[in-house]
Amino acid sequence: MEWKLFANLAEAAGQKEVEIDLDGGATVDDALAVLFDRHPELKAEVHEDGELAEHIRLLVDGEDPFETADGYETTLERDAELALFPPVSGG
């Protein structure tokens, strides 16, 4: 499984991609726990009161699991691509 980090999240972690080793059947919550164990500095950026911060977007294979699946309990495939990014604004 791979986390892709964007903008200030990649800067905080010091890398844009983080490989994690979880078996298929793990959940989004499991994958976040591994990411936070490896990069604890991200937790304050991503979580507010134990929930995903309002300004952060999380995608699993290009889809928002909070809109299209079971949120933190969404089951992941072993080769899932996960992404965390702040919203982008431009003009």
Phi and psi in degrees as GROMACS dihedral restraints (atoms count N, CA, C in turn):
[ dihedral_restraints ]
;  ai    aj    ak    al  type     phi  dphi    fc
    3     4     5     6     1  -136.4    20    10
    4     5     6     7     1   132.8    20    10
    6     7     8     9     1   -94.2    20    10
    7     8     9    10     1   134.4    20    10
    9    10    11    12     1  -109.7    20    10
   10    11    12    13     1   129.5    20    10
   12    13    14    15     1  -115.0    20    10
   13    14    15    16     1   141.5    20    10
   15    16    17    18     1  -125.7    20    10
   16    17    18    19     1   154.7    20    10
   18    19    20    21     1    54.1    20    10
   19    20    21    22     1  -129.5    20    10
   21    22    23    24     1   -64.5    20    10
   22    23    24    25     1   -23.2    20    10
   24    25    26    27     1   -70.7    20    10
   25    26    27    28     1   -40.7    20    10
   27    28    29    30     1   -65.5    20    10
   28    29    30    31     1   -39.0    20    10
   30    31    32    33     1   -64.2    20    10
   31    32    33    34     1   -43.5    20    10
   33    34    35    36     1   -62.8    20    10
   34    35    36    37     1   -40.3    20    10
   36    37    38    39     1   -81.4    20    10
   37    38    39    40     1   -18.4    20    10
   39    40    41    42     1    77.8    20    10
   40    41    42    43     1    13.4    20    10
   42    43    44    45     1  -161.2    20    10
   43    44    45    46     1   155.9    20    10
   45    46    47    48     1   -92.7    20    10
   46    47    48    49     1   -21.5    20    10
   48    49    50    51     1  -133.7    20    10
   49    50    51    52     1   137.8    20    10
   51    52    53    54     1  -130.7    20    10
   52    53    54    55     1   113.5    20    10
   54    55    56    57     1   -79.9    20    10
   55    56    57    58     1   134.2    20    10
   57    58    59    60     1  -128.4    20    10
   58    59    60    61     1   151.7    20    10
   60    61    62    63     1  -110.4    20    10
   61    62    63    64     1   100.5    20    10
   63    64    65    66     1  -131.1    20    10
   64    65    66    67     1   145.8    20    10
   66    67    68    69     1   -73.0    20    10
   67    68    69    70     1   155.4    20    10
   69    70    71    72     1   -56.9    20    10
   70    71    72    73     1   144.1    20    10
   72    73    74    75     1    99.8    20    10
   73    74    75    76     1   -12.0    20    10
   75    76    77    78     1   -67.2    20    10
   76    77    78    79     1   163.3    20    10
   78    79    80    81     1  -108.6    20    10
   79    80    81    82     1   169.2    20    10
   81    82    83    84     1   -56.5    20    10
   82    83    84    85     1   -41.9    20    10
   84    85    86    87     1   -60.5    20    10
   85    86    87    88     1   -41.8    20    10
   87    88    89    90     1   -61.5    20    10
   88    89    90    91     1   -43.9    20    10
   90    91    92    93     1   -66.3    20    10
   91    92    93    94     1   -38.4    20    10
   93    94    95    96     1   -64.4    20    10
   94    95    96    97     1   -41.4    20    10
   96    97    98    99     1   -59.8    20    10
   97    98    99   100     1   -42.9    20    10
   99   100   101   102     1   -66.0    20    10
  100   101   102   103     1   -43.5    20    10
  102   103   104   105     1   -59.9    20    10
  103   104   105   106     1   -45.4    20    10
  105   106   107   108     1   -69.1    20    10
  106   107   108   109     1   -31.8    20    10
  108   109   110   111     1   -64.4    20    10
  109   110   111   112     1   -41.1    20    10
  111   112   113   114     1   -77.6    20    10
  112   113   114   115     1   -34.1    20    10
  114   115   116   117     1  -134.0    20    10
  115   116   117   118     1    74.6    20    10
  117   118   119   120     1   -59.7    20    10
  118   119   120   121     1   -23.4    20    10
  120   121   122   123     1   -64.0    20    10
  121   122   123   124     1   -19.9    20    10
  123   124   125   126     1   -77.3    20    10
  124   125   126   127     1   -25.8    20    10
  126   127   128   129     1   -58.1    20    10
  127   128   129   130     1   -44.7    20    10
  129   130   131   132     1   -65.8    20    10
  130   131   132   133     1   -28.5    20    10
  132   133   134   135     1   -77.7    20    10
  133   134   135   136     1   -31.6    20    10
  135   136   137   138     1  -100.1    20    10
  136   137   138   139     1   -34.1    20    10
  138   139   140   141     1  -108.2    20    10
  139   140   141   142     1   143.3    20    10
  141   142   143   144     1  -132.1    20    10
  142   143   144   145     1   117.8    20    10
  144   145   146   147     1    54.5    20    10
  145   146   147   148     1    39.8    20    10
  147   148   149   150     1    78.4    20    10
  148   149   150   151     1     3.3    20    10
  150   151   152   153     1  -118.9    20    10
  151   152   153   154     1   161.9    20    10
  153   154   155   156     1   -61.0    20    10
  154   155   156   157     1   127.4    20    10
  156   157   158   159     1   -58.0    20    10
  157   158   159   160     1   144.1    20    10
  159   160   161   162     1   -59.2    20    10
  160   161   162   163     1   -32.0    20    10
  162   163   164   165     1   -88.0    20    10
  163   164   165   166     1     0.8    20    10
  165   166   167   168     1  -103.6    20    10
  166   167   168   169     1   139.9    20    10
  168   169   170   171     1  -112.8    20    10
  169   170   171   172     1   138.5    20    10
  171   172   173   174     1  -122.9    20    10
  172   173   174   175     1   129.6    20    10
  174   175   176   177     1  -124.4    20    10
  175   176   177   178     1   145.7    20    10
  177   178   179   180     1  -120.2    20    10
  178   179   180   181     1   115.9    20    10
  180   181   182   183     1    49.3    20    10
  181   182   183   184     1    41.8    20    10
  183   184   185   186     1    84.6    20    10
  184   185   186   187     1     0.8    20    10
  186   187   188   189     1  -122.6    20    10
  187   188   189   190     1   148.9    20    10
  189   190   191   192     1   -81.2    20    10
  190   191   192   193     1   110.7    20    10
  192   193   194   195     1   -68.8    20    10
  193   194   195   196     1   -14.9    20    10
  195   196   197   198     1   -81.5    20    10
  196   197   198   199     1   -18.4    20    10
  198   199   200   201     1  -103.5    20    10
  199   200   201   202     1   -33.5    20    10
  201   202   203   204     1  -111.5    20    10
  202   203   204   205     1    -6.3    20    10
  204   205   206   207     1  -144.4    20    10
  205   206   207   208     1  -142.4    20    10
  207   208   209   210     1  -105.6    20    10
  208   209   210   211     1    28.5    20    10
  210   211   212   213     1    59.4    20    10
  211   212   213   214     1  -129.5    20    10
  213   214   215   216     1   -61.9    20    10
  214   215   216   217     1   -24.9    20    10
  216   217   218   219     1   -90.9    20    10
  217   218   219   220     1     5.7    20    10
  219   220   221   222     1   -61.1    20    10
  220   221   222   223     1   127.9    20    10
  222   223   224   225     1   -78.1    20    10
  223   224   225   226     1   137.4    20    10
  225   226   227   228     1  -109.4    20    10
  226   227   228   229     1   146.7    20    10
  228   229   230   231     1   -80.5    20    10
  229   230   231   232     1   156.2    20    10
  231   232   233   234     1   -59.4    20    10
  232   233   234   235     1   -29.2    20    10
  234   235   236   237     1  -103.0    20    10
  235   236   237   238     1    22.7    20    10
  237   238   239   240     1   -61.4    20    10
  238   239   240   241     1   146.4    20    10
  240   241   242   243     1  -110.2    20    10
  241   242   243   244     1   121.0    20    10
  243   244   245   246     1  -111.0    20    10
  244   245   246   247     1   145.6    20    10
  246   247   248   249     1  -137.1    20    10
  247   248   249   250     1   141.2    20    10
  249   250   251   252     1  -125.9    20    10
  250   251   252   253     1   128.7    20    10
  252   253   254   255     1  -155.5    20    10
  253   254   255   256     1   150.4    20    10
  255   256   257   258     1   -79.2    20    10
  256   257   258   259     1   156.1    20    10
  258   259   260   261     1   -62.6    20    10
  259   260   261   262     1   146.7    20    10
  261   262   263   264     1  -106.9    20    10
  262   263   264   265     1   131.4    20    10
  264   265   266   267     1  -120.8    20    10
  265   266   267   268     1   153.4    20    10
  267   268   269   270     1  -157.1    20    10
  268   269   270   271     1  -179.2    20    10
